[in-house]
Amino acid sequence: MELFNRELSWLSFNERVLQESLDPSNPLIERMRFLGIYSNNMDEFFRVRVASVIRLVELKQKKVEGFSGGPSALLKEVRKRVLEQQQQFEISYQKLLVELRANNILIAREEDLNNSEKEYLANYFRDVIRPAIVPIMLSTKRPMPQLQDRDIYLAVKMISFDKSKVKYALIAIPKTSPRFVTIPTTKNDQKKMIIIDDIIRLHLPEIFTIFFFDDICAYTCKITRDAELDVDDDISKSFIEKMRDSVAMRKLGETVRFVYDSSMPIDMLRYLMNAMKLEAGENIIPGGRYHNFKDFMNFPDFGLKNFVFEKQKPVPHPAFSGKEPSLLKTILKQDILLNFPFQTFQHVIDILREAAIDPKVLSIKMNLYRVAPDSQIINTLISAAQNGKKVTVIIELKARFDEVNNIRWSNFLEENGVIVMFGVPNLKVHSKLFIIKRKNGDKTEVIAHIGSGNFHEKTARVYTDCSLLTANPVITKEVDKIFKILKNNLDRSIFRELFVSPFNMRRKINSLIDTEIENAQAGKKAYIHIKLNNLIDSAIIKKLYEASQAGVQIDCVIRGICGLIPGMKGVSENIRVRSIIGRYLEHSRILIFANGGHEKYFISSADWMERNIDRRIEVTTPVLDKEIQKELRFIFDCCMKDNQKARIVDAQQKNKKIKADEEKAFNSQNELYAYFCEKAKNR
């Protein structure tokens, strides 16, 4: 069976992000920020995916799914494509510098500074930067210290007057100072800034005053480490202790990438590689003058509104804007679907806040995967516990890169009277659930939330996600069963409506696809419309190929990795795949099946990946309300109509944009915002 390789498909996705930095329809500063997003993505790719391939090499694996060679050959291909994208990246960055300069925004280097500006930066260096700098002198007589993942270093070379002596040193760029420093200028219409790396370069002699050298120069470098956690099996430790120790050990993970300024002298590069015990190969990547471009995600806007996306303030849901002041009572009367970031996430916080003070509410159960650093969600749960509600929270300690944050929150919640649990051993809890139980006379009312996105106020402003709020007992009873499983993982319940990984998700998905195959063969309406982040489960892809061959029309909107190859004659010619990269990160997961003319609609926390279906707690829920179904249909159709930010995913992975008629330009995210604004206005 033919598949795209996971790692190469991911690189194709990140190339789409890089393309946004070159798209003139994006505001100028937002294009610079897309370079930051691309860089941040690439860091995580090396920490996680490349690290996994390196482990396959060490295990002497012969084959890699979706690739003709083994893992060593795949690493070479990854490096080749990364270097190709690096060239694109540098072209984009240089173009943006020219465009910024044309608009009186200058990212200055040392040679662009006049005397008064140098004096200003000298004071800034001494007052702000210098106290945080601790140089590391390198020597062959002692081991090189462990470099920190995520940090940037300046590798310094000092050459004596007669060139008989050379010294090397490292300077970690301080995190206590902003990466971008604005320089006061006498030209009113000019905005001038400098990157902190260059301020340090300008003042290298002040850092190394005790040495007498003729020439001092510095080159940026950074390392990326394997992010896999090795959780030990010491039964004397609690799970939270094991996780804390594992996170600490991540700092010592194997180096999976060393990126350096390509203008670095060869003798210096060899010295650093020898000192770090690195060998030439796929994980040694030449780069530009600056690294950690992820900081460019926060590139300053200088208050210039024309150079950033126009603000799109989230609007209220019409159902929560009526005469009924109680959000809980509103949900008891009707199902509600919230669509972020177009509609406000504040509704979720307000629902929990109301539950915290409602005297009729008995309990709140919730599972948390990622939450904001200053989470209002956490505050509402603590408030509920302090008001006498029984509050139970399942926190996923293995949420990658959020482990420390989640350990901190679990301790804080326990200290404030919340019952904290850590889910099921060996299964990440990735579902997005809460359940509120309320006593009304002799009746217990139950409200459930099932979503595609995290309970995270900040990501809800930039991720497209769906949240279903329902009091339908058909759904709420099964959500309650999930929490019982999470409390006592020996329980195994039957789910008739919900698809719950790892219990029945795969079987339910296969059954839906089989129904479409049978209907196509019987001459009935047969189609599948899916919107996911990633589609790489080989068994499901095989089933979709089977459906295509039976005549089922399949449309997919896949933002990230897609192992399915569309358009193959006799295999997948009835399958179209689109990917949308826009101002918001497409994160909602929507499934629509024709079902012989009686459409079935679902939203889900799960991508179609083996890990999500077989090794996590995930939930897919049917959407039964007809009006909400119409809304999901509108969302999906908007995505398929997009001819501004959509790319075609094809067998060549060329990332071609949809050809747009200028008179009919259609940006799905803008259209959806306008749609929800209109709904809010006409409530």
KEMIVO-527180 format. One record per residue: x, y, z of N, C-alpha, C, CB in turn; residue in one letter. Coordinates in steps of 0.05 Angstrom, whole numbers, plus 5000, padded with zeros to 4 digits. Each point is the difference from the previous one (the first is absolute). Glycine has a CB too. Example, Ala and Ser with C-alpha at 12.3 -4.5 7.8 and 13.67 -1.06 7.14 Angstrom:
BEGIN
526448865156498250245000501850245000496249775025A 503150444961501650245001498550225014502449874957S 
END
This chain:
BEGIN
501749765000498350245000501850255000496349755025M 503050444957501650244998499250215020500649914952E 501450215062499650205020502150224997497949665032L 501550584977502050205004501549945026497350354974F 505349695026501449975025499350235019503849774976N 495950165050499150195020501950245002497949625025R 504750334977501950225004500050194976502849705030E 497250184946500150164976497450164995503349674980L 494550205028497450154998500050235020497749574986S 503550395037500150225020501750234988499549675039W 502750274949501750214988498550154978504149735011L 494250124974498350134980498050195013500549604971S 498450325052498250185015501550255009497449615016F 505050364995501550235009500850194978501649735039N 498850154937500550174977497750184994503049644981E 494550265024497650174995500150235020497449604984R 503550365040500350225019502050204990498949695038V 503450214952502150174989498950174976503549665014L 494850224970498850144977498450255009499849564975Q 499050425049498550235009501750245005496849685021E 505850284985501850235004500650144974502149765039S 497450104938500550124974497550104987503849694995L 493950275018497450074988499450305005498349535007D 501750634971499650295004497250085010503450064964P 494749755035497450065011500050015030497949784960S 504250115052500250025030501450265007500349505004N 498850645018501450245008503049955005495650175020P 506050044976502949975000501149885026500150394970L 499149715053501149895025498949725006500350475018I 497349474973499049735004501749804983495350185008E 505749914970501749834983502549935016498150204957R 503150005057502349955016499349805022501850464990M 495949565021499149825022499749714990497850395023R 501449584951499849734989502749874999496050144973F 506150025023502749885002500549895028501750324965L 497349835055500349905028498549745004500550475015G 497049524974498449755003501449774987495850275001I 505249784975501449794985502449905017498750214955Y 502949975056502349925015499349855025502350404983S 495649695031499049865024499249724993498550445020N 500049534958499249734991502449824995495850214980N 506249915006502349844993501549905025500450264957M 499849915063501349925025498649755012501450485009D 495949534992498549785011500349754982496750325021E 503449724953500349774982502649855006497550254964F 504749895040502549875006499949875028502550334971F 496349815048499949895027498549735001500350475019R 497649524965498149775002500449814977496850295025V 502749804951499949814977502849914992495850224985R 506149975011502749914992501349835022500550424972V 498949665053501149835022498949724999500350415029A 497249554962498849744998501449844977495650175017S 505049964961501349874978502949925008497250264966V 504149915049502749935009499949755018501350494998I 496649485018499749765017499649754982498150295038R 500549754940499649774981502749914988495350174990L 506450035005502749944989501549835021500050434972V 499949675053501449865022499049715004500850455022E 496549524973498849735003500449834976496750205030L 504749914949500649854975497549924985504249845022K 493850334979497649954984500750024971497150195037Q 501649644947500649994971498150174984501849545006K 495750505003498050134984498750235015499249584975K 499850615010498450225011497550034983504250245017V 493549784997497550014985499950244981497749775039E 501450184937499750214980502550104988496150135025G 506149724978502650094989501449754989500350395033F 501149644944501149774987502549895015498350184957S 503149995057502449915014499649975030502650234965G 499649735049500049975029500250275014502049554995G 498250445032500150255015502450184994497549765035P 504850114959502450164994499650164974502949665023S 495950214957499550134975497950225004501149584975A 497050375043497950205005501250255013496649645006L 505350325013501450235012501450174979500649735042L 500650144938501450154979498050164984503549654998K 494250234996497950144985498850235016498949574975E 500850395051499050215017502050244999497649665030V 505050284973502050215000499950154973502949745032R 496950124946499950124974497750204998502149594980K 495650325029497650184998500250235020497349614985R 503850345038500350225020501950214988499349685039V 502950244948501850194989498750164977503849705013L 494550164971498650144978498150215012500249584971E 498450355051498250195013501650225013496649645007Q 505850305003501750205012500650224980502049655031Q 498550274944500550204979497650174995503349694979Q 494350185020497550154997499650205023498049614975Q 502750295049499750165024501750254998499149595027F 503450384965501950224998499150204979503849705016E 495250204961499050174979497650175011501549674964I 496750205050497750145011500950215020497249594994S 504750335024500950195021501350254987500749625031Y 501050344949501350234987498050174985504149734995Q 493950154993497950164987498450165020499649654965K 499950235058498550155020501650235011497649585012L 505050384992501750225009499950244980503049675023L 497050274951499950214980497350145001503149744970V 494750105033497350125001499750175026498249624973E 502850285049499950155025501550274997499649575026L 502850424962501650244997498550204982504249735006R 494450164973498550184982497750135014501349704962A 497950185060497850125016501150125026496849664981N 505750425018501350155022500249845026498350424979N 501949315019500549835023502749874995495049915009I 506950155008502749904995500949825023501150424975L 499749335018501349825019503050054997496249644998I 504850515020502850104997502049795007498450465010A 504049564977502349855008502150205009499049624968R 503250285041502050185012500750234981501949625026E 498350324948500950214981497950214994503049654980E 494550305029497850184995499750215022497749644974D 504050375046499650175023501750254999498949595027L 499950634980501650255003501150015029497250244964N 504349975042501350025026498050025023503850224978N 494149935019498150035022498549745005499550494989S 500049364990498649745003501949805014497250104959E 505449915033501949825013500350075030502549964956K 497350295050500250085029497649905015502650414987E 495049615001497549905012500249705006497350364977Y 503749495003500249715002502249925020498349964953L 503850215049502149945019498950015028503550194969A 494950015037498750025026498149775005500550514998N 498049434981498049785002501549745006496850234968Y 505449725018501649765004501049985029501450024952F 499750205058501250005027497849975022503850284984R 493949855012497949995020498349755000499950504997D 499649404979498049794997501249734992496750354987V 505149654994500949744989502549895014498250154956I 503750025049502649925011499749845026502150394978R 496249705041499849855025499149714997499050435022P 499649514956499049734996501949824983495450195003A 506949924989501849854983502249875017499150314962I 501149425034502249855014501449844978497549985045V 504750124944501449854978501149735010501150444979P 498949375003501249745005502549984983495549785010I 506850225003502649974986500449714993502050405024M 498549544951500449734991502949925000495950044972L 504549715036502849905001500049704995501250365033S 500949554954500349714995500749855025501450104953T 499250055068500949875025497649925018504250264998K 493449844995497649935017497649954981501850275040R 496449574970497649944983498450254994499949535019P 498850474959498250224993497549975017501950044953M 497050175058497649985016497649934982501850345033P 496149554979497649934985498650254991499449585027Q 500250444947498550234989497049955003503750114967L 494850115038497249975005498450014974500650215045Q 497649604953498150004978498350265002499949484998D 499350634979498450244998501650265004496249735016R 506250254995501750245003501550064974500449915050D 500450354947501750084978502750075012496150174971I 506049765015502750065009501550154979500049595028Y 501750594981502050134983502649855004497650465001L 503449424978502749875001502150224993498149534988A 503650535031501950234998502849904993497250275033V 504049864948502749934992501850255004498449644967K 503850335049501850225005502849934988497450125043M 503650054941502649954987502050215009497749804959I 504750115048502150185010501150174978501249675036S 500350544971501250184981501649864978500150355036F 501649464974501749864980498849744990503950215023D 493549754984498549774991501249735010498750264960K 502949765061501249765011498249875021504650194992S 493549965018498249905021497150044992503550105035K 494949694970497150014995498649905025500649944950V 497550215059498349915023497149984990503250215034K 495349604978497249974993498450035026501049704961Y 496650415036498150035023497249984990503350295024A 494949664995497150004993498650205018500249514986L 497850625003498350185015497149934995503450384997I 495249545024497149954997498650274998500349565026A 498050484953498550254997498050015024500450004949I 499750215067498350015024497050004993503650255023P 494949614992497050004997498750225015500249514992K 501450625025498950225017499450254984502449815039T 498750214937499650234983498449934976504350195015S 494150004974498549944976501949954976496250285017P 503049554964501749944977500350244982498549525002R 499450654997500050244983500050255018497549754963F 504450425031500350255016499650244982503349775032V 494850394975499450244984502050225006495149895000T 505950244979502050215003498650274995503749694985I 496550495034498950274996501350134976499050055049P 499550084934501150124976498850284997500649564978T 501050625010499150284996498150024976504350165020T 495749634964498250014976497249905009503949924968K 494250265032497349945011498649784985499750475014N 500849504960498649814985501549734998498050374974D 504249605040501649764998499849845026503150224968Q 496649525029500049815023502649844997494949975003K 506750035018502649874999500349815024502050404975K 498949375019500449805022502549844993495049985010M 505949875010502449834997499549745015503150404995I 498049384995499749755013502249985022498049784958I 501350115065501850005023502649874993496049995031I 504049814952502549864992502150214990497449584987D 501650614998501850204988500950215020497849934957D 500650125064500950185022502449875014495350195006I 504549554998502249855014502550004982496649715025I 503050244949502250004981501550275001497649674970R 500850545032501150275000501850055025496050164974L 503449695048501450065025501749765009496350315012H 504549524970501749775007502550095015498249754961L 503250465030502550085014499550065030501750184957P 496049925049499450065029499749755016497850434986E 501349355001499649755015502649865005495549964979I 506450075003502649865002502350205004498249634971F 501550555047502050225004502749895009496350315011T 503849465003502549915011501849874979497749935043I 501250024933501649884979500850214980497649575005F 504850404984501150194980500049864973502950245035F 495049824950499749884974499450214979498449585021F 502650374955499750194978497249984988504949964991D 494049805008497449974987498249825016502250054955D 495350045049498049845014497550004983501950135046I 497149634949497649974984498249785012502550154958C 494949865035498149815012498149904979500450245044A 498849504959498349874981497849855016503849954966Y 493850075026497849885014499949704996497450424996T 501949435025499549714997497949915021504849934982C 494149845013498149895020499949704996497250435000K 501849435021499649714997497149945006504849915014I 494349864976497449905006500349725011497850284963T 500849675059500349745013497549834997503150205033R 497249544969497849804999498150075023503049644979D 494450395015498150085020498549765013499550434976A 501249335016498649775011500549975029500349774956E 497650185060500249965028500549705007497050415008L 504949545009500549735009499149985029504049954969D 493549955034498849985027500849745012496150294987V 505449725036501049755012497749855014504650215006D 496049545002498049835012500549955030499449784955D 501850415058500649995028497450015016504650224993D 494649565019497449995014500050175026499249544980I 503150545029500150165024499350304995503549685018S 496450394956499450284993497150024991504850084987K 494050155019497450064989500250074971498450165045S 499449834940500150064971500950294996496349674991F 502950515026500750284996503050045005495450145015I 505849705004502950015004501549904976499349945049E 499749844939501249884976500050204977498649545015K 499150604982499850194978501950235004495249874994M 505050235031501850225006502949934994496850165036R 504049604971502749904995500549974970500049765044D 498050144942500249964971500450274985497249585004S 501250625004500250264988502850125004495050075007V 506049895017502750105006502149864982498650105048A 501149644947501949854984499850084970499749625033M 498050494959499750094972502350194992495049945003R 505950225017502150204994502649864992497950315033K 502449434973502449864993499549814976501550035048L 496250014939499449824977502150024978495250065011G 504849734972501949994978499650234981500149505004E 502250614986499850224981499149894973503750255024T 494049864966498949914974500550214978496649735025V 504350514983500650204980502050205011495449944979R 506550145005501850225007499850204976503249705029F 495850544977499850204979502050225005495049904994V 506450184985502150205003499950204977502949665025Y 498250574981500350214979501949904979499250375034D 499849624941501649884978502650154994495849834981S 504450425030502550164996502049945022497350354977S 502149475041501949935021502549874988496149935033M 506350164976502549884990500149705005502350435008P 498849434973500049705001501549905025499849994950I 502350155058501549905024498350025025504350144978D 494150075023498250045023497849795000501050495000M 497849454977497949804998501149735009497950254962L 504549685028501249745008500549995030502249974955R 498850255056500550015029497449955016503850334992Y 494049805000497549975014498949724998499050484992L 501249414984499049734995501649795016498450144954M 504249895047501649825016499450025029503650044966N 496050215043499550055029497349885008502750424998A 495349594983497449895006499749714991498150464995M 504149424995500049724990497949964979501649855045K 498250344936498249984977501549914975497050355021L 501849494964501249914974498550134977501449565021E 500050494958498850114976497849814990504350244987A 493449885006497849834991497450164997502149615022G 495750244978497450124994499150215021498849584977E 502350405047499050185021501850255004498049605022N 503850444960501750245000499050194978504149755019I 494650474989498550174981501250284999495949735009I 505350354968500850274997497650194998504349854977P 495950385035497850195000500950284995497549715031G 500850484976500650284996501350135025496350024968G 503750245032501350165022498549975026501650324966R 495749645033498449995024498649735002499250504998Y 500649405027498549755005497850065020504149714990H 494450085018497650045017498250214987502749885041N 496850094934498150184986497249975012502849974959F 496849835058497349995013499450265015500549505005K 501650645004499550265013498650204981504149925029D 496250034945498750184981497049975000504149984972F 494849825042497149985003499050245015500349505001M 501450635015499350245015501350254989499549715041N 501050294933501250234987498350255006502149714964F 499150515045498450235008498550134977503350085036P 494450034970498450134978500350304999496849635004D 504650495016500550285001497450174999504549924978F 493349955029497450154999499050054972501350215043G 499849664937499350054972497849804992504650174989L 492949925012497749824996499949884972497550275033K 503549884947499949904973501949764995498850464985N 503149495033502049804996499349745015503450364993F 494349635020499249765015497149944992503250105039V 496049654967497249924994498150195014501449524994F 496450544993497950165012498849855023499050234957E 500549905065499049865024497349884994502450325030K 497249434978497449874998499149925028501149834952Q 497450345060499249955028497949775000500950485013K 499649315004498049795001497250105008503749685013P 494350204975497350095005498649815019499850224954V 498049875059498549815017498349814984499950355036P 499549424976498249814987497150115004503149605008H 495350394971497350115002498449895023500150074951P 500249675055498449875021500650115028499949594972A 502550525031500850115026499650305001503349635005F 495250484976499650295000497050075003504150044971S 494349765038497150055002499250095028499349664965G 498250295042498950105025500949825024496050194975K 504649565019500849825022502850065010497049644980E 503250455045502750075010501849765006497950425018P 500849354987501549765008500949854976497449975042S 505350004955501149844978499349715003503750334996L 496349575029499449725004497149934992503349995038L 494850194969497249954992499750024970498550195044K 503049984943499950024971500949734987500950495002T 501249395008501049754989498049775006504750165006I 493949865017498049795007497750004979501250055049L 498450194938497850024981500849924971498150365029K 504549674965500849964972503049934999496450314984Q 504449534996502849954994501250264988499249504993D 503350555014501450244990502849914990497550305033I 503349814944502649954990501550274999498549614972L 503850405043501750244999502249964980499050105048L 501550104936502149994980502150215005496749824966N 505750105042502250185007501850024975499849885049F 501550354948500150245016497950204992504849935007P 493349994975498050194990498050075022500649814954F 498749995063498350055023501749995025496049814976Q 503150335044501850045024500249765018498750474998T 503849475010500649795019499050075028503949864972F 495650405032499050095026497549855009502050454991Q 496449464990497649845007500749765016497850164959H 504449705034500849755015500750085028501749784957V 499950435046500750095027497650085016504450164982I 493749985005497650105015498249765008500350434974D 499649365010498449775007501249875025498849924952I 503850055049501349885024499750195024503249754970L 497050515025499850205021497249995012503450294978R 494649685005497249985010499649755016498450264961E 502849515029499749755014501350015028500049764956A 502250415046501450025025498350135022504350034974A 493850145018498550155021497049915001503150394993I 496149454987497249914999499549805023499850074950D 498450005069499649825023498949724993499250415027P 499749574948498949744992502149824987495750234992K 506649885002502149834988501349835021500850354964V 499449395031501249815019502949954994495549795006L 505150184968502849914993500850104973499449605029S 503250424967501250064974502349804996498750505002I 501349374975502249834992501150104974498149595023K 504650414975501250124976502749874994497750445010M 502949534965502849914994501550224985498449524998N 504150525010501750214990502549894987498350315036L 502249784939502449924986502050234999497349684972Y 501850555018501750245001498250235010503049844962R 498150325056498650245009501950244999496949735029V 502050514971501650244998501750045025496550214971A 505849925027501750055024498550155022504050004970P 494250185023498450155019497149934998503350384998D 496149365004497449894992497750095018502549614984S 495550515003497550065014498449755005499950464979Q 500449345004498749745004500749885027500049924950I 502650095056500949905026498750155023504449874979I 495550395018498750175021497149935005503250374988N 495349574990497249935004499749735014498950264959T 502949555036499949745013500650025030501349794957L 500650385049500750045028497750145015504950034988I 493950174998497750145011497749805006501350424975S 498349405007497849805003500649825025499150004951A 503449915051500849835023499650165027503349754971A 497550505029499750165024497150065007504450204989Q 493849784991497250035004498549745006500250404970N 501449395036498849755009499249814978498450255038G 502349804937499549814979502149785000497850364972K 501549415020502049794997501250034972497549685031K 505050404969501450064974502249804996499050495005V 500949374973502049804993501250074973497549645025T 505250374975501450074975502049794993499550495011V 500449414964502049824990502050164984496749614998I 505850405011502050154986501949814985499750375035I 500949694940501849844985502950105004496449894966E 505249975049502750095006501949964976499249895048L 499949944933501849954977499350174976500549545016K 498150684988499550194977502750124992495250105016A 505849834961502750064992500650305002500049604970R 502250475043500950285004498350165020501949984954F 496049905056498450135021500149845026496950184965D 505049645037500249835024500450175025501849624972E 500150575027500750165024497550165008504950024987V 493850104994497750175005497849835013501150294960N 498549465030497849835010500749895028498849884953N 503750075052500849925027499450225020503649704981I 497150545011499550245017497050035006504150234981R 494349754998497150035004498849785017499850234955W 501249525041498949785016500550055030500749684961S 501750415046500650075028498250225010504749854993N 495050364991498450235007497049935005503250294974F 495749545008497349925003499649835025499550004950L 502349815055499849845025500150175025502149624975E 499750575025500250185023497550165006504950034990E 493449994989497650165003497449834999502550384979N 497849375029497649845004498949854977499050315034G 502449694943499149864977501149725000499750434973V 498749375020500949724997501549984973496149815029I 506450114972501649994975500849714995501850465008V 497849464967500749734991501750024975495849795021M 505650004972501850004977499349804978503550165031F 493949764969499149844977500949725000499950414975G 500249485001500549714996502949954993495249944984V 506149875029502849944993500349924971500849855047P 501350264941500749944972498150104979502149605017N 495950564991498250134981499950305007497249574994L 503650604987499750285004497050084999504650094979K 494650085039497250095000499950264984499049795045V 500150194930500150224981497250114994504149804980H 493850085032497350104996499650275012498349534999S 499650614994499550285010497250005012503150214965K 496749695060497449955012499750155026499949564979L 497650525027499250055027497149925003503450385006F 495849575019497349935006499250135026500449564976I 497250575023499050145024497449875008502150444985I 497749485041497549885010498650205019502049534996K 495450495000498450205014497549875010501950374970R 497449685056497649895012497850214998502749715032K 495150214955497750184997497649855010502050254960N 497349795066497849855012500949715003496550314981G 501949515009500749725002501449904974496249925032D 504550274951501149934974503050094999495450044977K 506349795011502850084996500350084971501749695036T 499350564960500550104973503049984994496050325003E 504649604973502849954993500750164974500049545023V 502150614978501050154977502849904993497150415012I 503449544962502649914992501250184979498649535010A 504150484989501550144980501849794986499950445026H 500049564947501849834984501150184979497449565009I 505350464989501250184981502349894984498650355031G 502349814950502349934984502550145010497049934961S 502850275056502350155009500350015030499550274959G 502849825050500650015029498550225014504549814990N 495350165036498850215017502250215006496749675022F 503950484957502350185001499250264987503349614997H 496650605021498950264991501750124977498350075046E 504349894954501750124980499849874973503150145037K 497149594963499849864974497250034988503649675015T 494450375002497350034990499750264984498349755039A 503750434962499950244984501349964973500250275042R 501349514955501549974974499649724988503350325017V 495349504997499449734988497149994993503749785027Y 495650104950497249954994499249745013500350254956T 497749765061499149775015497050015004504449975023D 494449804984497249975005499649895028499049934951C 498950165063499249895026497049965000503950235023S 495349524982497249935002499250015030500149724958L 497850435048498950015027497249884998502750425013L 496849385003497549854998499049905027501249874953T 496250115050498849865023498449764990499750435025A 500849494950498749764989501049755015499550224954N 498749645060500949775017501349784983496350115032P 503049874943501349804982503050055000495949974971V 505050285030502850074999501250025028499250254957I 499349895061501250055027500449755016497750445000T 500649354996500449755015502749874992495049945003K 505650084971502449874990502550175008497449794962E 502450475039502250175010500649925029498850384968V 499149595047500349925029501449735002495950255012D 503549564969501449745000503050044996495949784982K 504950415001502850054995501550085025499050134953I 499750055063501350085025500249775020498250474992F 499849345007500249775017502449824992495050025007K 505549964967502349854990502650145010497449844959I 502650425039502450155008500549985030499350314962L 498649655053500349975029500849725007496650355008K 502149454979500749725006500549874973497149995042N 505550004951500649914972499649704996503250374998N 495749495021499249724996497349994987502749855039L 495750364963497350014987500350004970498250255039D 499949614948499950004971497050034993504349724994R 494950514996497250054994499449974971499850315039S 497749654954499149994973499150284992498649515003I 502450594974499250264990498549964974504050235022F 493549874978498349974976500150254982497149695026R 503150544987499950254984502850124996495550095018E 506149925004502750114998501949804988499050305040L 503049814946502349844991502250065021498750004949F 502249805065502050055022502549834995496250105032V 506050034963502549864998500949915028501450264958S 499849515044500749804980497849784997504950105008P 492749955002498049795003498549944975499650135047F 499250074940498349944977500450204977496749815031N 505350374971500350214980500649884972501750315036M 500249504963500849894974497649844988504849975015R 493849885001497849844990497850184989501149635033R 498350594982497850184991500750154974498850065049K 503750034949500950134975499849814977503150305026I 497949464977499949804979497149944992504349805017N 493950195002497249944995498850224983499749755043S 500950504964498950234984501149994971499750285042L 502849664955501249994973498749764985504450215016I 495249564997498849774988497250074990502749695029D 495850464987497350084991500150164975498550005048T 503450184949500350164976500749824976501450405027E 500349404978500749814978497649854991504649965019I 493849945000497649854993498050174985500649715040E 499150544969498150194986500950064972498750195045N 503949854952501150064973499549774981503550305020A 496949464990499649764984497049964994504149795020Q 494250314997497049984995498950234985499749755042A 502150434949499150234984498850235016499249684964G 501250315063499050225017502150225003497149675025K 502050564987501950215006502249895018496450364995K 506149704998502249905017502350204999498649524991A 502050615031502350175002500950025029498450274960Y 504149815042501350045027501450274999500649495008I 498850685011501450265002501350015028496650224969H 506049815031501550005025501950245002499649495002I 500550625022501850225006501649925024496950364980K 505849615017501749915021502650155000498049544998L 503650445023502750105000501949814985499150235044N 500549514962501949804989498449754992503850185028N 497049704950498849754990502349814992495750244984L 505149585034502249824994499649725009502950395004I 494749545006499549735009499849824974497750155043D 504149674954500249844975497549834996505050005003S 493949895018497649834997497650164991501849695036A 497950554975497750174991500550104972499150135048I 503449944945500650094973499349774980503750315017I 497049454990499349774983497049984996504149765016K 494450295005497149994999498950224983499949795045K 501450454956499150224983500649954970500850325039L 501549554956500749924973497849814989505050055009Y 494249765008497949814993497450144993502249655030E 497250564987497550154995500250154974499350055049A 503050074945500450144975499549824976503350315023S 497849454979499849804978497149914997504649855009Q 493850175012497149924998498350234989500749695039A 500650554958498550234989499250205021498449704965G 502550285060499450205020501650254995498949635034V 499850604965501450254996501050105028497150124959Q 505549925043501350075025501450274998500649515012I 498650685004501350265002501350035028496750204967D 505849875033501550025025501350285003500949504999C 498950615024501450255007502049925022496150324987V 506449655006502049905019502250215003499149514987I 501150615036501950225003502949914999496650235028R 504049554986502849925004500849764984499750195045G 500949594969501149764987497749854987503849975034I 496749944941498049844986501549774987497050404992C 502649365018501249764988498649904975501649885045G 495850204953498449924977501050144974496049925031L 504249944948500850114974497550024982504749825004I 494250424991497650024984500649984970498050285036P 499949664949500250024971501549774986499950475007G 500749315007501349774987497949844984503649985037M 497049984938498149864982499449725011501750274961K 495749685041499149745009500249965030501349834957G 499850375057500449975029498650225016504449784991V 496350475002498950235016499150234982503149865037S 496050084939499350214982497450155008502249744963E 496350155056497650145010500650155026497249654978N 505450395028500750145025501450264993500449565024I 498650664988501350264999501050085027497150144961R 505349985041501150095025500850294998501649535012V 497550635007500850285001501350055027496250144970R 505550065031501250095026499850305001503249605001S 496050505022499650295003502050105021495149974987I 506550235005501850145019499250294999503949664994I 495150455028499150275000500950145026496149884971G 502550345035500750155025499449835025499150434976R 498949395022499449825022501049724994495950285012Y 504849575008500949734997497549814999504450105024L 495249774953497749824997500349765018499450164952E 498849825068500449795020497449845005503450295021H 494349814969497549865005500049744983497650435009S 501049375002499849744987497049944996504349835021R 494950174953497249974993499849774980499250495007I 498849344998499549764983497150014990503549735025L 496150234949497350004988499849764982499550515003I 498449325001499649774983497250024987503149715030F 496850224944497450034985497849835012502750104959A 498049655048498249815013497449974983501950135045N 498449854929497749954982498050224999500649535010G 500350724995498250235000499250105027498449834957G 502350025064499350085028502750055014495649735001H 505550514993502850055008500549965030500250334963E 502249585043500949975028502350205004498549515003K 501450635019502050215007501349935026497450354975Y 505349715026501549955025502150225003499249504996F 501550565029502550155006501749835018497650454995I 505049595005501849825014502450145012498549644969S 502750235051502650095010502249854986497950105045S 501449704939502149814989500650054971498549675033A 504050344960500949974973499949704993502950425002D 497249534972500149724991502949914998495650044975W 505549905049502749905003499849765018502150474994M 499849355002500049755016500050065030502349764963E 499450445045500350065029497350105011504950104994R 493750074991497550125009497849805003501450434979N 498649375003497849814999500549765019499150144953I 503549795050500649755015501450055027500449784956D 500850465048501750035024499350265015503649744977R 494050365020499250245015497149985007503450284976R 495849885044497150045005499250244983500249805048I 498250144931499050214982497049964998504450024974E 494250195019497049994997499150134975499649995050V 498849874935498550114977497049985007503649864966T 495150375031497150005006498350064976501250155046T 496549714952498150084980498850275006498949524991P 500550634988498550265003497249954990504350294995V 493749725023497349914993498250244993500649615030L 500050624979498350244995500350084970500550155048D 497149884939500050064971501250274993496049714997K 503550495020501150274995503150005002495750205017E 505349655003502949985004501249844976499550035051I 499149774940501049854976500350194976497749595018Q 500450594979500150194977502550185004495050004995K 505650075030502450175005502549854993497550245037E 502749504971502449844993500249974970499649765044L 498250204942500149984971501050264988496249685001R 502950555010501050264989503050035005495550205009F 505549725014502850025006501649834980499050085049I 500249674948501549834982499950104971499049615030F 498750474961499850114973501750244995495449824998D 504750365023501850234998502949924996496950255030C 503949544984502849914998500549894971500149885049C 498049984940500449894973499950224979498049575016M 500750654990499850224980502450195001495149985004K 506550005017502250185004501950004976499749935050D 500850314938501950024978502150215006496449854968N 503950225057502050195008502249875018496550364997Q 502749475021501949885019500149694998499250395030K 499349504952500049714996502149914980495149995011A 506249794995501849874981498949724993503950265020R 496849664956499449734992502149805010497650184958I 501549625056501949785008499749794979499750105050V 502549864934499949804979502349815002497750334970D 502549505010502149795001502850114999496849694978A 503550565011502750124997500750185024499349994950Q 498850065068500450175023501250274992500749605028Q 498150524951501050264990498850245014500649784956K 497350175060498750225016499050224981502949895039N 495950044939498950204982497550125012501849764960K 497950515037497650135009497749944981502850365022K 494849664989497649974983499950254981497549735036I 502050234939499850224981497550165007502549744964K 497950525040497850175009499250204978501649965047A 495850064949499050214983500050265017497049684973D 504350535017500450245016497350115010504150104974E 493849875010497450115008498749825021499550204955E 501549565049498749815019502049915020496849864965K 504950315044502049935021498549915025503450334981A 497449455031498649895023502049915021496249854971F 503950305051501749935023498249885021503450364990N 496849385015498149865017499950125028500849584974S 501550495037500150105028498650275002504249745008Q 496250434972498750265000497049964996504150224982N 495149605001497149954994498749895025501049924952E 500349915063498849885024499750225022502049554988L 500050625014499750225020497650174993505050005008Y 494750074966497850174992497349855005502950224965A 497149525031497649845005499250015029501249704961Y 500750265057499349995029499450285010502949605006F 498350614983499350275007497150064993504850154993C 494449764983497350044991498049855018501650064953E 499149705055498249855018499850145027501349574977K 500950545033499950145026498350254998504549825011A 495650314965498550254996497049954998504050194976K 495349585013497249944995498749825021501050054951N 500249945072499049825021497250085009504749925015R 
END
